[in-house]
Amino acid sequence: MEAHEATRGLESKREGIPAWLLGVIPLLLIALAIGAFAALGGPGLGERTGAPIEELAVESTVLTPGVIELTVRNDGPDAVTIAQAMVNDAFVQFSGAERPIGRLGSETVRLQQPWVEGEGYEVALLTSTGGTITHEIPAAAETPIGDLGFFGLMALLGLYVGVIPIALGMLWLPFIRRVPPGWLRVVMALTVGLLAFLAIDATLEGLELAGEGSQAFGGAALVLIGAVIAFLALTGVGHWLEDRRARAKVSGATGGHLAMLIAIGIGMHNLGEGLAIGTSYATGALALGAFLVVGFALHNTTEGLAIVAPIANLKPSPKRLALLGLIAGAPAILGAWIGAAAFNTSLAAFLFGAGAGAIVQVIVQLFPTLRDSAGRALHPAAVGGLLAGIALMFTTGLLVSV
Amino acid sequence: VALHNGVHGRTPEALAADAPHGKAHDEGGHAGFRTGGKVDHRANGFDPHEILRDFDWGKTSKMADGRVLREWELYAADHEIEVAPGVKFAAWTYNQRIPGPTLRAREGERLRITFINRSSHPHTIHFHGIHPAEMDGVPGLGAGEIPPGGNTAYEFDALPAGLHLYHCHVRPLAEHIAKGLYGAFIIDPKEGRPEADELVMVLNGFDTNFDRANELYAANTIPFAYMDKPIKVERDKLVRIYLVNILEYDLINSFHLHGNLFDYFPTGTSLKPSELTDTVMLCQGQRGILEWRFAHLGRFMFHAHQSEFTELGWQGFFEVCEPGTDVRLNCELP
């Protein structure tokens, strides 16, 4: 009994301490411990054995007449000192990176090289330990300067591959309105199939990019983080819109809400696509042929269909339709600008992941609309539609590979 | 057709902007290390310009039969060197220099080379020339591999007259050679050779990232050393180069001289030249003597005639000067 009293006394005393302080005390202790550990130089651990690990990732390559400019970032745990530089097995004069590059630090080196358009170059940076960091330029081309004409060209490109095809695809709206409900479910399944393909495509492309660039900011993890963030953000926004609608006592109209989410998802995907096109163009790896533009147009027309399918039974205003089309297509222009002017593989990988996450969220939203009268989502017609959607994307995708 | 628009030469503006010290500009576009950096020869313990004319005659004494006994002491040592400005390489050396001492003797003398291994790896010295099997400096014969802390003496007659070389012969062979265990070994013919300005060039390279391909190429170890500071020679005077190729990882190497032709004596075993040429090709271990006189004043390049090796460091200049009033050369050209 007495013991019990004593415990209660102690508890009441504890209650005297503010809760926030109880939360902060462990943090302070952790900070103190880490500080002491660092100040004492990690007692008992000793030096790391083995040679220094030198890792530099090339983040951007800019070619101007007579000069190859590389921006590198230190991915590794140790500082890296660039001592000399070679281009195609010949030492070259260069400037920049006079001091060691610390962890996550970035430097730009300008190499004097009379490069010839269309030829391949291998740049090797020789470090103070004799290690080499190599970077390949498959086909040299002058990096477009960010003037008005260049941004205009990128905008035109984004218009061709993003905005116009999606607008054309949305022209199926009158047709979809006429089809019976059973067939509409097939169209919805087709849409889900298209989106599933886009999600897989964006993920793979993101992972490929993540593998090429700096690993310092997470590499492949960035794709997944991007996907999770986009998925959660869109889900949150979706529920917030629902709550608002519920408070305003607006009934139904979930189709319009769905179309908006699809447009956002596809928009994020097209941002990534624009990024890929812009980068390829800037590095000279992309031939801007009519074939490529036609391929993208066919490929992206199907995206327009995906936006209008959920609003088949509504009567959206032309203004709203135009807005949906712009949200889905215009990011291609923005992507092309970013890709051509300030490409960064880590950012691109993140954006591709975000695109994939956004599309998955849309698929989750769309899936219930496939249900037939018996409540089955994967009925034969829906499966047929899904497969047709994937096949359509796969086939049109063959026309374009950036 | 696109050539005119496509070629982007190095503009003088670009050069001026990136080479404030003006060195690259002076050199007018030869491949080279970044301006400003210099290899610290003092820290390395050897200078390619000193190695050029450094012949180690050893210590001599008379044997009971009246012959000359010539003795050297060589030691192996792990020694970090700066192979290019700012680039360190964990080398294995004879007497803390690469190439090792240029051993020089006269035909028929008795030679004794005491070898002490102060490295942390087993090594040998394998000489080219004529000698008994147990003096061959290979594992399993005679003293075999000399362990760290061990020592031995290689003893044989100086035969035949010519230009030879020595190197370590421990497995893995490529590594033991590429890390720097080699040197030139000259046996002068009894009758001697004509008076000349004699130079030694050991052609080598360094695989600094261990991918079994060289990042750096040179004559006497330091790339571009004779570009940064030309080798001064006298007009009309006989120049003789003892040229040894020890380059690892590449099948061949070569020597090319600008503006002149030279008499070539393969392995230096004959006093009659085999050829008058300006380019010779050598595989690993191949060597020869080059002789010529410069007829014109000025700078003449010499380099490998594999452009890759040239632009990765194996190139240099001769600067042909007039004899001055004293022993110094007058290189102030009109």
Chai-1 contact restraints between the chains, C-beta under 6 A:
chainA,res_idxA,chainB,res_idxB,connection_type,confidence,min_distance_angstrom,max_distance_angstrom,comment,restraint_id
A,P65,B,H8,contact,1.0,0.0,6.0,A-B,restraint_1
A,G66,B,H8,contact,1.0,0.0,6.0,A-B,restraint_2
A,G66,B,R10,contact,1.0,0.0,6.0,A-B,restraint_3
A,G66,B,T11,contact,1.0,0.0,6.0,A-B,restraint_4
A,G66,B,A14,contact,1.0,0.0,6.0,A-B,restraint_5
A,A83,B,G86,contact,1.0,0.0,6.0,A-B,restraint_6
A,A83,B,V87,contact,1.0,0.0,6.0,A-B,restraint_7
A,Q84,B,F33,contact,1.0,0.0,6.0,A-B,restraint_8
A,Q84,B,A84,contact,1.0,0.0,6.0,A-B,restraint_9
A,D89,B,E308,contact,1.0,0.0,6.0,A-B,restraint_10
A,A90,B,A31,contact,1.0,0.0,6.0,A-B,restraint_11
A,A90,B,E311,contact,1.0,0.0,6.0,A-B,restraint_12
A,F91,B,A31,contact,1.0,0.0,6.0,A-B,restraint_13
A,F91,B,G32,contact,1.0,0.0,6.0,A-B,restraint_14
A,F91,B,F33,contact,1.0,0.0,6.0,A-B,restraint_15
A,Q93,B,A19,contact,1.0,0.0,6.0,A-B,restraint_16
A,Q93,B,A24,contact,1.0,0.0,6.0,A-B,restraint_17
A,Q93,B,R34,contact,1.0,0.0,6.0,A-B,restraint_18
A,F94,B,R34,contact,1.0,0.0,6.0,A-B,restraint_19
A,S95,B,D18,contact,1.0,0.0,6.0,A-B,restraint_20
A,Q112,B,R10,contact,1.0,0.0,6.0,A-B,restraint_21
A,P114,B,H8,contact,1.0,0.0,6.0,A-B,restraint_22
A,P114,B,G9,contact,1.0,0.0,6.0,A-B,restraint_23
A,P114,B,R10,contact,1.0,0.0,6.0,A-B,restraint_24
A,W115,B,H8,contact,1.0,0.0,6.0,A-B,restraint_25
A,V116,B,G6,contact,1.0,0.0,6.0,A-B,restraint_26
A,V116,B,V7,contact,1.0,0.0,6.0,A-B,restraint_27
A,E117,B,G6,contact,1.0,0.0,6.0,A-B,restraint_28
A,L126,B,V87,contact,1.0,0.0,6.0,A-B,restraint_29
A,S128,B,G86,contact,1.0,0.0,6.0,A-B,restraint_30
A,S128,B,V87,contact,1.0,0.0,6.0,A-B,restraint_31
A,G130,B,V87,contact,1.0,0.0,6.0,A-B,restraint_32
A,G130,B,F89,contact,1.0,0.0,6.0,A-B,restraint_33
A,G130,B,T208,contact,1.0,0.0,6.0,A-B,restraint_34
A,G130,B,N209,contact,1.0,0.0,6.0,A-B,restraint_35
A,G131,B,N209,contact,1.0,0.0,6.0,A-B,restraint_36
A,T132,B,N209,contact,1.0,0.0,6.0,A-B,restraint_37
